[in-house]
Amino acid sequence: MKVSFNELQGLSRKAFSGVGFDDGDASDAADMVVWMEAHGLNGIQSLKRSLAFILEEDQSHSPEIIYQDADLCVVDAHNRTALNNASLAIELGYVKCRARGLSVTKIRHCHNRMLIVGYLSRVARRNMSVTAFWRDSHQPLTEILVSFKAGEEAPEICMYSLDDIPDDTEPNDGITLVMVNHVNLMPDFKADQTLNNLLHQDKHSMNNWQEHALAEGIEVEPEMWDRLKELAIRILVESSDDSRQGAGAGTSDND
């Protein structure tokens, strides 16, 4: 089934609120999922894969800043999705970069990391260059680079596997962000390095996807649409319970 950009955004926001996200975080998460989907980056499928984790998470447990100085900050996401943890770390990096010209931000213990791309688009549109890097698995070892030029909405994305795994490689569930406010950072691979490209998305193809999505609508599986509705209904149930508890006259004639 096809739905409009605004319909998907609105229902997703209600679904995240139903899960337990704060209003601001629910709006941000919905924006990120729809941004990813509209740019051909499978935001709905990423959300579908992560729902089981999101529903088990304690949404009251905020990400924790475990280290920071003038140029660097390290945030522990406590094994939760990027949808409800990335904004704090990204804003910290943004503020440091504005003050210092360059910042490095590391987010640890975070899953569904591809969903961070929509957040980074916001930073780029605020005239800042940003590059994100992470490793996804070990069979094969997969690395992902996402780079935005300052002022542009869509990035260059490359995912590739490495044939030779370093001896000291350990499981990686983090993201490294580098922000610069006076130059553009873009991936530049070594000429003698052999890469098995698994994905390469450029900004032109993503912009074309967005134009198509806005004009033609976004394809969503009926089962996923129904699932979002089920989660959104939680808001109505909670509101009805609160309304019933607060209904009737107050303790004085002035209430």
C-alpha positions in Angstrom: 0.0 0.0 0.0 1.1 3.6 -0.6 0.9 6.4 1.9 2.0 10.0 1.8 5.1 11.3 3.5 3.1 13.2 6.0 0.8 10.2 6.8 3.8 7.9 7.5 5.5 10.6 9.6 2.4 11.3 11.7 1.6 7.6 12.4 5.3 6.8 13.2 5.4 9.7 15.7 2.3 8.4 17.4 3.7 4.8 17.4 6.9 6.0 19.1 4.9 7.9 21.7 3.0 4.7 22.3 6.2 2.8 22.9 7.2 5.4 25.5 9.4 7.9 23.7 9.2 11.5 25.0 7.3 13.8 22.6 10.5 15.4 21.2 12.2 12.1 20.8 9.1 10.5 19.2 9.0 13.3 16.6 12.7 13.0 16.0 12.6 9.3 15.6 9.6 9.5 13.2 11.4 12.1 11.1 14.5 9.9 10.9 12.6 6.8 9.8 10.6 8.7 7.1 13.7 10.6 6.0 15.6 7.3 5.5 12.6 5.7 3.6 12.1 8.7 1.4 15.8 8.7 0.4 15.8 5.0 -0.6 17.6 3.8 2.6 14.9 1.3 3.8 13.9 3.2 6.9 10.7 1.1 7.4 12.6 -2.2 7.1 15.2 -0.9 9.6 12.4 0.0 12.0 10.7 -3.4 11.5 13.9 -5.2 12.4 14.5 -3.0 15.5 10.9 -3.0 16.9 11.5 -6.1 19.0 14.5 -4.4 20.7 12.7 -1.1 21.1 9.7 -2.7 22.8 12.0 -4.3 25.3 14.0 -1.2 26.1 13.5 0.9 29.2 12.8 4.3 27.6 13.3 6.1 30.9 17.0 5.1 30.8 18.8 8.0 29.2 22.1 7.8 27.3 25.1 8.5 29.5 28.1 10.8 28.9 31.1 8.9 30.1 33.8 11.3 29.0 34.1 14.7 27.4 36.6 17.5 26.9 36.8 20.4 24.6 37.1 18.3 21.4 35.9 14.8 22.3 32.8 13.3 23.8 32.0 9.6 24.5 28.3 8.6 25.1 27.1 5.2 26.2 23.8 4.2 24.6 23.4 1.2 26.9 22.6 -1.3 24.1 19.7 0.7 22.8 18.6 1.9 19.4 20.1 4.9 17.7 16.6 6.3 17.3 16.4 7.3 21.0 20.1 7.9 21.8 21.8 9.6 18.9 20.4 13.2 19.2 22.3 13.9 22.5 25.6 12.8 21.2 25.2 14.6 17.9 24.2 17.9 19.5 27.2 17.6 21.8 29.5 17.1 18.9 27.9 20.0 17.0 28.4 22.4 19.9 32.0 21.4 20.4 32.7 21.7 16.6 31.2 25.2 16.5 33.5 26.2 19.3 36.7 24.4 18.3 36.4 23.9 14.5 36.5 20.1 14.8 35.0 17.5 17.1 35.1 13.7 17.5 32.0 12.0 19.0 31.9 8.3 19.9 28.6 6.5 20.6 29.1 3.1 22.3 26.8 0.1 22.7 24.3 1.3 20.1 22.3 -0.8 17.6 20.3 0.0 14.4 23.1 2.4 13.6 22.1 3.1 10.0 19.1 5.0 11.4 21.5 7.7 12.5 21.9 9.0 9.0 18.8 11.1 9.2 20.0 12.9 12.3 23.3 13.7 10.5 21.4 15.3 7.7 20.2 17.9 10.1 23.7 18.7 11.1 24.9 19.0 7.5 22.0 21.4 6.7 23.2 23.6 9.6 26.3 24.1 7.4 28.6 21.6 9.0 30.6 18.7 7.4 30.1 15.4 9.1 31.4 11.9 8.5 30.2 8.7 10.4 32.0 5.4 10.5 31.2 2.0 12.0 31.8 -1.7 11.7 28.8 -3.9 11.3 29.9 -7.6 11.6 32.8 -10.0 11.4 31.6 -12.6 8.8 32.6 -10.8 6.7 34.0 -7.7 8.4 31.8 -4.9 7.1 32.6 -1.2 7.4 30.2 1.7 6.6 31.1 5.3 5.8 28.6 8.1 5.6 29.7 11.6 4.6 27.8 14.8 4.3 29.1 18.0 2.8 28.2 21.1 4.7 24.9 22.5 3.6 23.7 19.4 1.8 20.8 17.2 2.8 21.9 13.9 1.2 25.3 12.1 1.8 27.6 9.7 0.1 27.3 6.2 1.6 29.6 3.3 1.1 29.4 -0.1 2.7 32.2 -2.6 2.0 33.7 -5.8 3.3 37.4 -6.4 4.0 39.0 -9.6 3.0 41.7 -9.4 5.8 40.4 -9.1 9.4 42.9 -7.5 11.7 44.1 -9.8 14.5 43.1 -7.4 17.2 39.6 -6.8 15.9 36.9 -7.0 18.6 33.1 -6.9 18.3 32.1 -3.3 17.5 28.7 -1.8 18.4 29.7 1.8 18.3 29.7 4.8 15.9 32.5 7.4 15.4 31.4 10.9 14.2 33.8 13.5 12.9 32.5 17.1 12.4 34.3 20.0 10.8 32.9 23.5 10.2 35.5 24.8 7.7 36.3 21.9 5.3 34.4 19.0 3.7 35.3 15.5 4.7 34.6 12.8 2.1 35.7 9.1 1.9 38.9 8.7 0.0 40.0 5.1 -0.3 43.6 4.1 -0.8 44.5 3.4 -4.4 46.0 0.0 -3.6 43.2 -1.2 -1.4 40.9 -3.8 -2.8 37.3 -3.3 -1.7 34.2 -5.5 -2.3 31.6 -2.8 -2.5 28.3 -4.0 -1.0 26.5 -0.7 -1.2 27.2 2.7 -2.7 24.6 5.4 -2.5 25.3 8.9 -3.8 23.4 12.1 -3.0 22.0 12.4 -6.5 20.2 9.0 -6.4 18.9 9.8 -2.9 17.6 13.2 -4.0 15.8 11.4 -6.9 14.3 8.9 -4.4 13.0 11.8 -2.3 11.4 13.6 -5.3 9.7 10.3 -6.2 8.5 9.7 -2.7 7.0 13.1 -2.3 5.2 12.9 -5.7 4.1 9.3 -5.7 3.9 8.3 -2.0 5.8 5.7 0.0 5.3 2.0 -0.2 4.6 0.4 3.1 3.7 -3.3 3.8 0.1 -3.5 5.2 1.3 -5.6 8.1 3.8 -2.9 9.1 1.2 -0.2 8.8 -1.2 -2.1 11.0 1.6 -2.7 13.5 2.3 1.1 13.7 -1.4 1.6 14.3 -1.4 -0.9 17.1 1.4 1.0 18.8 -0.2 4.3 18.2 -3.4 3.2 19.9 -1.5 2.9 23.2 -1.6 6.7 23.4 -5.4 6.8 23.1 -5.7 4.1 25.8 -3.5 6.0 28.2 -5.2 9.3 27.4 -8.6 7.7 28.0 -7.5 6.3 31.4 -6.1 9.7 32.4 -9.3 11.4 31.3 -11.5 9.1 33.3 -9.4 9.6 36.4 -9.6 13.4 36.1 -13.2 13.6 35.0 -15.9 15.1 37.2 -16.0 18.0 39.6 -13.0 19.2 41.5 -12.5 19.7 45.2 -14.1 23.2 45.1 -16.6 25.2 43.0 -13.7 27.1 41.5 -12.1 24.0 39.9 
